[in-house]
Amino acid sequence: MTSENVFDPASAWLPPGDAPLVGDELRALLKQAFAIEEGGPSPAAVALEVGPSALSEAAKAALAAAVGGASEQVVEDGAARAAHANGMSYLDLVRRSAQPPRVPDAIVLPASHDEVGAVLRACAEHGVAVVPFGGGTSVVGGVAPEPGGFAAVIALDLARLDQLVEVDEISWTATLEAGVTGPRAEELLAARGFTLGHVPQSFERATIGGYAATRSSGQLSTGWGRFDALVERVRVATPVGDLDLGRAPGSAAGPDLKQLVLGSEGAFGVVTSVTVRVRPTPEVRRHEGWRVADLAAGVEVLRTLAQRGPRPDLARLSDEVETAMGVATGGGGEDHAGGCLVLVGWEGFADDVERRATAATAILEAAGAVPLGEQAAESWRHGRFRAPRLRDELLGAGLLIETLETATSWRELHNLHARVGDVLREALDGSSPLVACHVSHLYAAGASLYFTVLARRDADDPVGQWTRAKAAVMDALAAAGATLTHHHAVGADHAPWLAAEDGELGVELLRAVKDRVDPAGILNPGKLLPLK
Ligand SMILES: Cc1cc2nc3c(=O)[nH]c(=O)nc-3n(C[C@H](O)[C@H](O)[C@H](O)COP(=O)(O)OP(=O)(O)OC[C@H]3O[C@@H](n4cnc5c(N)ncnc54)[C@H](O)[C@@H]3O)c2cc1C
């Protein structure tokens, strides 16, 4: 059992430059397992060529004026532009060498809500597309500098909006500016005795504005709620004015417009600050591992916990393949007895954690689950934050490695798990595909499925290889009535499937909203809504 009273930002991604995670032995093993002839450097390491900026002198002057006359906050430096050229999906990384992306013409760094509004007005006036940029961790093409028919495109980097504006100790809420990163939010809140406790795997780099813009989910979202469920109030700048939405913890004043902004991925405006529910720093954090006989047994346990309670804050079930992979890489569960790994965790007041953990233990034991103790959860937690770096190294070993996610009802969960696995194996046939999955983010009615796929990368056409496989999965999700994304969002990559989720009329409604707040169409062209 662990008992910590401070959030531990050290569990974030390892800094680059540490010893490699993929040693020579593992590299040789992977080459054999996936029949890879040659690896080579990670495509992510490829330097992009950066041409001259297409920003006109007039636009540049207007942007400098918008950020308080500080021309150094309009950055045209090549390295900065290259660093804002893509997000962090597998496609983003392999494209850097296979099909180098366009880079933004400048990075603009406003320092306040009003400056963001002024930048948007300047861009509308001068015909410059705007891509809001938080941590740049999008895995769906959300920060791709698509000009959408305009001559120039800027990355609007929110890094200077980095303040904790206010903590309301009575209401347990905090207002944070959009550019505050996960670790910084926790550091600022811990100094006031609170935590946000929103911990996606991209925690170290992702930002408050990015969480809101993509409706992200973290490792505790089963108990604490997904990010959009934590938002009390959101402030947004648009080219035609401001939105300040959310006045009370509950309201019947028509549709909840906050929800129109949350998940709008920079297509309707730029989130500048968010008021979120926070909790006192947990007295106790208790995470532990269990082994169940198989996926079906694990799903039944999670469903009971989600529906009957007590609901854990962390809940996650690896299928047989993911469990075996975790054992092989030391990423969770040291026990080699097969079956499936279940992780459950509770954080909060000591008496509440004790009560919920004791009741959950009884449910797990009644289902025949075998306790693996806190070490299994701890090694998962450690491995989880190494995963992004591990992926970059595996790319260097010649692998295709990517993740995708969805959600569906408890009734459909098994069918969908099997279907997506089949579709991926078929689409990547001949490339030794390995498909692993876990169930997480539990709701009373269902849960999320998160797939990891590894295969031999097609050295001649890595982009086409994955684009075709991903499209086959998206078609299968649409056909199965599952959501096209549980938390990665729509971005550019999923936009062609939005009508399958919302219907044609639904997409038209979203376009009508965009036309009202962004009549020039400068905001993040091609994200959320497909380019016309
Ligand atoms: C290794 C890895 C692990 C991940 N794990 C998770 C996970 O566990 N859970 C999860 O939910 N997601 C996960 N993601 C996806 C991603 O981290 C999330 O979508 C995250 O919320 C994005 O935050 P960001 O600040 O990096 O946003 P960015 O990537 O910078 O932007 C995301 C989108 O939002 C827009 N945007 C950004 N900031 C604003 C703003 N202030 N106003 C308006 N629009 C804005 C951008 O234009 C873009 O379309 C993961 C990504 C990676 C690379």
The ligand as an ORCA input file, in Angstrom:
! r2SCAN-3c Opt
* xyz 0 1
  C       2.256      9.917    -25.492
  C       0.890     10.512    -25.461
  C      -0.016     10.081    -24.530
  C      -1.308     10.620    -24.507
  N      -2.157     10.213    -23.523
  C      -3.373     10.761    -23.431
  C      -4.246     10.393    -22.357
  O      -3.893      9.603    -21.483
  N      -5.468     10.977    -22.328
  C      -5.863     11.892    -23.261
  O      -6.969     12.384    -23.163
  N      -5.057     12.247    -24.279
  C      -3.837     11.727    -24.386
  N      -2.994     12.106    -25.392
  C      -3.464     13.087    -26.385
  C      -3.165     14.557    -25.987
  O      -2.112     14.601    -25.063
  C      -4.363     15.240    -25.407
  O      -5.281     15.427    -26.454
  C      -4.094     16.575    -24.712
  O      -5.282     16.999    -24.100
  C      -3.611     17.651    -25.639
  O      -3.123     18.743    -24.861
  P      -2.062     19.748    -25.469
  O      -1.920     20.887    -24.528
  O      -0.819     19.060    -25.840
  O      -2.825     20.233    -26.763
  P      -2.268     20.387    -28.239
  O      -1.761     19.112    -28.742
  O      -1.365     21.555    -28.300
  O      -3.625     20.752    -28.980
  C      -4.660     19.812    -29.100
  C      -5.807     20.449    -29.910
  O      -6.415     21.482    -29.157
  C      -6.191     22.760    -29.753
  N      -5.824     23.644    -28.645
  C      -4.748     23.558    -27.827
  N      -4.808     24.530    -26.902
  C      -5.937     25.231    -27.131
  C      -6.552     26.354    -26.519
  N      -6.013     26.964    -25.467
  N      -7.715     26.799    -27.032
  C      -8.284     26.207    -28.106
  N      -7.738     25.154    -28.733
  C      -6.583     24.674    -28.237
  C      -5.089     22.562    -30.774
  O      -5.176     23.454    -31.849
  C      -5.320     21.122    -31.197
  O      -6.334     21.033    -32.150
  C      -1.693     11.587    -25.462
  C      -0.757     12.034    -26.388
  C       0.531     11.510    -26.395
  C       1.529     12.011    -27.385
*
